[in-house]
Amino acid sequence: MNKFIAIAAVVLLASGCASAPQDDPWADERDPFEQVNRDVWDFNEELDDAVIRPAAKAYSHVPKPVRKGLSNAVENLDEVSSLVNNALQGKAVDAGVSFWRFAINSTVGVLGIFDVATEMGIERREEGFGEVLASYGVADGPYLMLPGLGPTVVVDRGGDVVDGMYFPLDNINGPASVARWMIKGLEARIQLMDLEPMLEESLDPYSFVKESYFQRWQDKVYDGNPPAPPQEEELDDDFYDQF
């Protein structure tokens, strides 16, 4: 029941908060809670310096085969949700790929520890329920900076709630669930270390991360082919003649 309450809250937030009025004409309509988000950003930076980055650096020294095996096993748990979400979008081929990946890696790959499917040329077709909603025209909802989790939009994070209801994730709880999130989080943080120089050189790291998130989200929703941004209407020559 708690999961359905969470989904209802996400839908209400997406439909209501996303259209919050803005007094500042220069405000980013995607980010109606910018001041709160910036405060959370500052908190996350302190948390990262004190806990997350040191933990990721320590985890990076774990032998690579061990890390790879754990990461493979965690990713294998998401294959069933990808199967369903691809099917919901009419992507029959991609759904079939997710099915065979789960079947092969869960058996021959020893519960997903070994990514045998990729070695056979069967690449991942990862798809979240948030992308399903977006493909059917559900609005992103407001941009949020979550404590300890980072940037997202309501429909993206809300989709994760639904993905957690699919087998086998619905049977994972307690220490196993914590371990799964820790492995995913640490691997993601290790990958982000290569981008730290770009972040440090940016004039506004908060905005840099926000734009990067939206680019990645659009890339996921449109399977790597997002629509071109609308062209700004060119001013008529008569406008310049006035000056």
C-alpha positions in Angstrom: 0.0 0.0 0.0 2.8 2.4 0.8 4.2 2.0 -2.7 0.9 3.0 -4.3 0.6 6.0 -2.0 4.1 7.0 -3.2 3.1 6.8 -6.8 0.0 8.9 -6.1 2.1 11.5 -4.5 4.4 11.6 -7.4 1.6 12.0 -9.9 0.1 14.9 -7.9 3.4 16.6 -7.5 4.1 16.3 -11.2 0.7 17.8 -12.2 0.6 20.5 -9.5 4.1 21.7 -8.7 5.4 21.7 -12.2 3.2 24.7 -13.1 4.1 26.8 -10.0 4.1 30.5 -11.0 7.4 32.3 -11.2 7.8 36.0 -10.3 11.3 36.2 -11.8 11.1 36.5 -15.6 14.6 35.0 -15.8 13.8 32.0 -13.7 14.2 28.5 -15.2 10.6 27.1 -15.5 12.0 23.6 -15.1 13.4 24.5 -11.7 10.7 26.2 -9.7 12.4 25.3 -6.4 15.8 26.5 -7.3 16.7 28.1 -4.0 15.8 25.0 -2.1 17.6 22.9 -4.7 20.7 25.0 -4.3 20.6 24.5 -0.5 20.4 20.8 -1.1 23.2 21.0 -3.6 25.4 22.6 -0.9 24.5 19.9 1.5 25.3 17.2 -1.1 28.7 18.8 -1.7 29.6 18.6 2.0 28.3 15.0 2.1 30.3 14.1 -0.9 33.5 15.6 0.4 33.1 13.9 3.8 31.6 10.5 2.9 30.7 9.6 -0.7 33.9 10.5 -2.6 36.2 8.9 0.0 34.1 5.8 -0.1 34.1 5.7 -3.9 37.9 6.1 -3.9 38.2 3.2 -1.5 35.8 1.1 -3.5 37.8 1.8 -6.7 40.7 -0.1 -5.2 38.6 -3.3 -5.0 40.0 -5.7 -7.6 38.3 -4.9 -10.9 36.9 -8.5 -11.5 35.1 -8.3 -8.2 33.7 -4.9 -8.9 32.6 -5.9 -12.3 30.9 -9.1 -11.1 29.0 -7.1 -8.4 28.0 -4.5 -10.9 26.9 -7.1 -13.4 24.7 -8.8 -10.8 23.1 -5.6 -9.8 22.4 -4.6 -13.4 20.9 -8.0 -14.1 18.2 -7.4 -11.5 17.0 -4.5 -13.7 16.5 -6.6 -16.8 12.9 -7.6 -16.0 11.8 -4.0 -15.5 13.5 -3.1 -18.8 11.6 -6.0 -20.5 8.2 -4.7 -19.2 9.0 -1.0 -19.9 10.2 -1.8 -23.5 7.0 -3.8 -24.1 4.9 -1.0 -22.8 6.4 1.3 -25.5 5.9 -1.3 -28.2 9.6 -2.1 -28.5 9.1 -5.8 -29.0 12.7 -6.4 -30.1 14.2 -4.6 -27.2 11.9 -6.4 -24.8 13.0 -9.7 -26.3 16.7 -8.7 -25.8 16.0 -7.9 -22.1 14.3 -11.3 -21.7 17.2 -13.2 -23.2 19.8 -11.2 -21.3 18.1 -12.0 -18.0 17.6 -15.7 -18.9 21.2 -16.1 -20.1 23.0 -14.1 -17.4 20.9 -15.5 -14.6 21.8 -19.1 -15.5 25.0 -19.4 -17.5 26.2 -16.1 -16.0 25.7 -17.4 -12.4 23.0 -15.0 -11.2 24.3 -12.2 -13.4 27.8 -12.1 -12.0 29.2 -12.8 -15.5 27.7 -10.8 -18.4 27.7 -13.7 -20.8 24.9 -12.0 -22.9 27.1 -9.0 -23.8 29.9 -11.4 -24.8 27.4 -13.0 -27.1 26.6 -9.6 -28.7 23.3 -9.1 -26.9 23.6 -5.6 -25.6 21.5 -4.0 -22.8 18.3 -2.2 -23.7 17.8 -0.4 -20.4 14.5 1.3 -20.0 12.8 2.8 -16.9 9.1 3.4 -16.2 9.8 7.1 -16.1 10.8 6.9 -19.7 7.5 5.0 -20.5 5.5 7.9 -18.9 7.5 10.5 -20.8 7.0 8.6 -24.1 3.2 8.8 -23.5 3.4 12.6 -22.9 3.5 12.8 -19.1 5.3 16.0 -18.2 8.7 15.8 -16.5 7.5 17.7 -13.4 9.8 20.0 -11.5 13.6 19.6 -11.3 14.7 18.3 -7.9 18.0 18.0 -6.2 17.5 15.2 -3.7 19.7 14.8 -0.5 22.4 12.2 -1.1 20.8 11.2 -4.5 21.4 14.2 -6.7 19.5 15.6 -9.6 16.2 14.3 -11.0 12.8 15.2 -12.3 9.6 13.9 -10.7 8.6 11.5 -13.5 12.1 10.0 -13.5 12.3 9.3 -9.8 8.6 8.3 -9.6 9.3 5.8 -12.3 11.9 4.2 -10.1 9.2 3.5 -7.6 7.2 1.4 -10.1 10.4 -0.3 -11.4 11.0 -1.5 -7.8 7.7 -3.5 -8.0 8.8 -5.8 -10.7 10.3 -9.2 -10.1 12.9 -9.8 -8.7 13.3 -6.3 -7.2 10.1 -6.7 -5.3 11.6 -9.5 -3.3 14.7 -7.7 -2.4 14.7 -5.8 0.9 16.8 -5.0 3.9 20.6 -5.4 3.7 20.4 -6.8 0.1 18.5 -3.7 -1.1 21.0 -1.4 0.7 23.9 -3.2 -0.8 22.4 -2.9 -4.3 22.0 0.8 -4.0 25.5 1.2 -2.5 27.1 -0.7 -5.4 25.2 1.4 -8.0 25.9 4.6 -6.2 29.6 4.0 -5.8 30.1 2.9 -9.4 28.3 6.0 -10.6 30.5 8.2 -8.3 33.7 6.6 -9.6 32.6 7.3 -13.2 31.9 11.0 -12.3 35.5 11.5 -11.0 36.6 12.0 -14.6 34.2 14.9 -15.0 35.3 16.7 -11.8 37.8 19.1 -13.7 34.9 20.3 -16.0 32.7 20.9 -13.0 35.4 22.8 -11.1 36.0 25.0 -14.2 32.4 25.9 -14.7 31.1 29.3 -13.6 28.0 27.8 -11.9 28.5 24.1 -11.0 24.8 23.8 -10.0 23.6 24.9 -13.4 26.2 22.8 -15.2 24.9 19.7 -13.5 21.3 20.6 -14.1 21.9 21.1 -17.8 23.9 17.9 -18.0 21.1 16.0 -16.3 18.4 17.3 -18.7 20.6 16.4 -21.7 21.0 12.9 -20.3 17.3 12.6 -19.5 16.3 13.7 -23.0 18.8 11.3 -24.4 17.2 8.4 -22.5 13.6 9.4 -23.3 14.4 9.6 -27.1 16.8 6.7 -27.2 19.8 8.9 -28.2 17.9 10.9 -30.8 16.3 13.9 -28.9 14.5 16.5 -31.0 16.5 19.6 -31.9 15.8 22.6 -29.6 13.4 25.2 -31.0 15.1 27.9 -33.0 14.8 31.4 -31.5 12.8 33.6 -33.8 15.1 36.0 -35.6 14.3 39.6 -35.1 13.1 41.5 -38.2 15.6 43.9 -39.8 13.1 46.8 -39.1 13.8 46.2 -35.4 17.5 47.0 -35.8 16.7 50.0 -38.1 15.0 51.7 -35.1 18.4 52.0 -33.5 
